[in-house]
């Protein structure tokens, strides 16, 4: 998705995820524009218990649609096995929308979301 694409700067404020007296940013984001002009945004919510809504300005991006995929599971410890090879798999994500000049994304707990703006 980001391979052979031009990196874009994303400005946003992440809440902190706190655990055992330590803290890290709860959300990580990276973005790029591919050779066809599509913008790809990858977002990770590290918090295993809380959904987080991220807002970022996109007024300079000319796009008509936002589509997405999500990778998450019911339990933090879920894994794919030979018995359950589809336990954790990508699915359609519909928690992103453009509101005026902003992109608003609600990230479920413990999720990886990849968006494409065209």
Secondary structure, 3 states (H helix, E strand, C coil): CCCCCEEECCCCCCCEEEECCEEEECEEEEEEECCCCCEEEEEEECCCCCCEEEEEECCCCCCCCEEEEEECCCCCCCCCCCCCCCCCCCEECCCEEEECCEEEEEECCCEEEEEEEC
